[in-house]
Every structure is written in C-alpha cells, then in structure tokens.
C-alpha cells in the first residue's frame, strides 16, 4: 500500500477502535507503522506513534473536560511523577536494539489483550480529590504508580491508558469513569515527553504522524457513531478485539524474536 495512504488508514483503524470500544487502539499504532506503513525502524515507529497518541489524547481531554469535572489534583500529581518515568523509559527504549524492542512490544500486546479480557474494576465509591487531609496517604501512591506507568509508556511509546486507569483507581480510589477521564491528562503528558525525547534524536516522522492523527480523528468519529448503534454488543466487541491483540502480539513478538535470532 502507498505509504501515505497506509498511514492514513492506520490512523483510521486506531481511531475506529478507540471510538468503538473506548480504548486499546493505540497499542496497534506501532505494529501498523512497522508492517503496514513500512517504517524503517522500531524507534522511528515508536517516536511517531507517541506524538500521534499525545495529540489525540489532548483532543479527547478537551472534550471530556467540557462534559464532566476531572480530578485535576490527582491527575496532575500522577502525570508529573510519570513524566520523569516517561523520559527515562524513552531513553532506555532508544538505547535498546530495535529487534529486542519489537519482541518486547509483542509480549506487551499479549499482556494488554489478557488484561482486556478481565472484568473491569469499577473503582472506589468516594470522590478522589487530593486534599491536605489525605495527601500523606495519596501522594506516595500517586507518585510511585505514576512514575512506574510513565516508564513503561515512554519505553514503548504508547498511551498506556490500560495501565493508567487501574493505576489511578488503585492510587486514589477513583471511580472507573473518573479514572478514564483523568487518564487522558497522563496519556497526553507521557506522550509529549516520549515524543519529545525521540524527536530530539531525529526519530519522529512528522508527515506520517500528521497522517496518523488525521486518520485517527476520522476513525474516532466513525467509531463513536458505530458505538451508539452497537452499544449492546460492546462487551463482545471488546473480547474480540482483545483476542485479536493477543494474536497480533504473538505475531509481532515472534517476528521480532525471529529477526533477532537471524541477526
């Protein structure tokens, strides 16, 4: 497929999944950039995907902020802690051999798919505002979990919402819907940090990133409309997608391992 068309279509697939089932699409960005668009290295694919994910998350954050209040104090502390982790993760990712990175990414995809098959934790029952009274209890958890999730997000160049949401629920006793909204703050921050690090090393293809974002917007709009029609089947769609992610992870990991052994 002609590379610009493939990049646009790849963005459309990521956005469609995001709009249809509410998450998980960004995990497909790097494999699509490698195998559909034909990017020359895993590092460029990760840097490019990180930038596109950050832009799309920022757009999603703007829409969520209009509809419902976001637990800003918890989200900001979690994100600031994670920025350091994301910077360190990006540095580690750039230093690692590309084929090893692809093999590890395949393993990550399998883990994500398995996590999507598990029933979702509905979260806590109380408001998760960070106050002087609970700061001593919440701050250590927010900082430690934020830094850990940021490290993985920066290393793999992904949004990391599948880790951020449960991390916020665990750290701040947020409800699921609160954590989903607040997670966009962290996804944006981590993505910008990772993309900035990769861009500094010349590992972001800006033209492909722009096409990925444009396709993602169109795909998200289509997915959101389809979601309204298929709302009753969302659980089944999520399970099907999770199985697809696991299968894709086996392929990506196996191919990365094979290329590594051949080197």
N, C-alpha and C positions, 0 to 999 in steps of 0.2 A: 504494500500500500504506500502511496506517495506520503512522505514523512509529515508534511503539514496537515494533510487530511487525517493521517493516523493519530497525530497529536490532538487534533480537534475531537476526533471520535473517542479517543482515550479519556479526554476530559469529560465528554458526554457520558461515558459509562460510569465514571467515578461519581459525577453529579447525579445521575439517574439512581444509582444505588443509595446515595445519601438522601435524596428526596423520597425514595420509595420506602425504605425501612428505617431511616433516621440515623444512619451511621454505618461505619465499616468500609465505605467506599475508598477512603484514602489509602488503605492497605494494598489496593490494586494499582496505585499510581506508578510505583517503581517498576514492578514487573511489566506493566503496559509500556512504559517508556523504554525498557530494555528490549522487549521482544516484539512489540507492535511498531513502535516508532523507530527502533533500531539505534538507540543511543550508544555511543562507543564505549562507555564505561559505567560501572555501577555508581561511581562517585558523582558523575555529572547527572545521572538519573535521580539520585537521592537529593542533591542540591536543588535541582529544578523542581522536583516534587515538593520539597519542603516549602519553597516560595509559593507555589500554587496553593498548597494546603493552607498556608498562613493567610493569603488573600481571601480565599473562600471562607475561612473561619471568621475573619474580620467582618465580612459581609453578613454572615449568619449571626454574629454577635450584635450587629446593629439592628437586625430585625427582632432578635429576642429581647433586646433592651427596651424596645418600644412596647412589646406585648406584656412583659411581666418584670417585676423587680429582680435584679441579680444580686446575689450575696457578695457584693464587691469586696468587703474587707478580707473574707476568707479566700476569694478568688485571687486577689492581688498578692496576698502573702504566699499562697501556693505557687503562683506564677513567678514571682520574684525569686523564690527559692529554686524553682525549676529552670530559670534562665541560666544560672550558673551550671546546673547539671547538663542542660542542652548544649552549652558552649563546650563543656568538657567532652560530652558524647560526640559532638561533631568533630572535634579534634581527634578523638580516638578512631572514629569512622574513616576520616581522611587518611590516617596513618596505616589503616589495615589494607591488606591485599584485597583487590576488588572481588576476586572469586570467593574468598573466605566470607566477604561481606554478603555476597549473593546467597551462599549456602546458609548463613545465619539468618538472613531475611526469610528464606523458605521455612526455617524452623519457627520463626516468629509468626508467620502466616498460619501455620498449623495450630499454634497456641491460641491465636486470635479466634480461629474458627471454632476451636473447642470451647473457648470462653463464651462465644455467641450462642452455643448450644445449651449452655447452663441457664436455668431460670434467673431472671434479673432480681437483684436485691432491691426492694422498694425503698430502702434507706430509712432514716430516722423519722420520728414523729414530731420533733420540735424544730423551731426556727434556728438557723445556723449562723446567727450574727456573731461576729467576733467582738467581744466586749472586754473591759478591764477585769471583770469578774471571772471570765472563763479563759482569758488569754494564757495563763500559766498552763492550762490543760490543753488548749487547742494549738497554740503556736508551735510547740515541738513536733506534733504530729503533722501539721501543715508543712513545716519546713523540711522534715525528713522525707515524707512521701513526695512532696513537690520536687525535691532535688533528685530523688530516685527515678521518678517518672520522666522528668526533664532529661536525665541522662540517656534513657532508652529512646526518647523521642528524637533527641539530637543525633544519636548514633545511627538510627535507621532512617531519619528524615521523614517521619510520619507524624500525623496529628496526635496520635496517642490517646484519643478520646476513650478507647476501650479500657485504658488504664487510669486515665484522669478521673472519669466518672466514679468508679469504685473507690479511687483514692480520696476523692472529696467526701464521699459518703462515709468512709472509714475515719477520716481525719476530723470532720466537722459535723458528723451526724446529719448530713443534708438529706432531704427527700430526693428521690430519683430525678424529678423534673427540675429541682433546684440545681442539682449537680450537673445535669445536662446543659443547662444554660450557662452556669459558671465555668464549665469546662472549656467553653469557646474562648474565654479570656486566656486560659493557659495554652490552648492549641495555637492561638494567634501569637502569643509571646514566644513559645518554644519554636514555632515555625520560622518566625522572623530571625531568631537567634541562630538557628541551624543554617538557614538560607544565607544569612549574612556571613557566617563563617565560611561556607562553601563558595560564596560569591567572591570573597576576599582572595580565595585561592584559584579563581577563574573556573569554578566548577558548576556554574549555572548557565543553562542555555535560555536566554531571555525570550527569544522568539517562540520556542517550544512552550515555555512557561505561560506566555500570553495566550497561546492557542489552547493550552490545557485549562486555563482559567475560563476562557470564553466558552469552551465546550462544557465545562463544569456548570456554568450558570444556566446554559440551555438545558442540560441534563437534569439539573436540580428542579427547574421549573416543571419539566415533563414528569419527573418522578413525584413531585408534590401533588400534581393533578391525578396521577395514577394512584397515589396513596389514598386519595379521597374515595376512589372507586373500589380499591382493593383492601380497604381498611380491615375488613373482617378476616382477611387472609394474611395479614401482616406476619403473624406468628409462623405460618407455613413458609412464607417467602423468606423470612429471616433464617429459618432452618436450612432451606435450600441453598441460600447464599453462603451460610456457614460451611456446609459440605463442599461447596464449590471452592471456597477459600482454602479449605484443608487440602483438596485435590490439587489446587494451583500451588500451594505451599510444597507439596510433595514433588511436583514437577520442578519448581524453581530451586528448591533445596537440592534435589537430585542432580539437576543440570549444573548447579554451582559446584557441587562436590565432584561431579564427573570432570568438569573443566579444570578443577583444582588438581585432581589426580593425574590429568593428562599433561599438566604444565611441567 
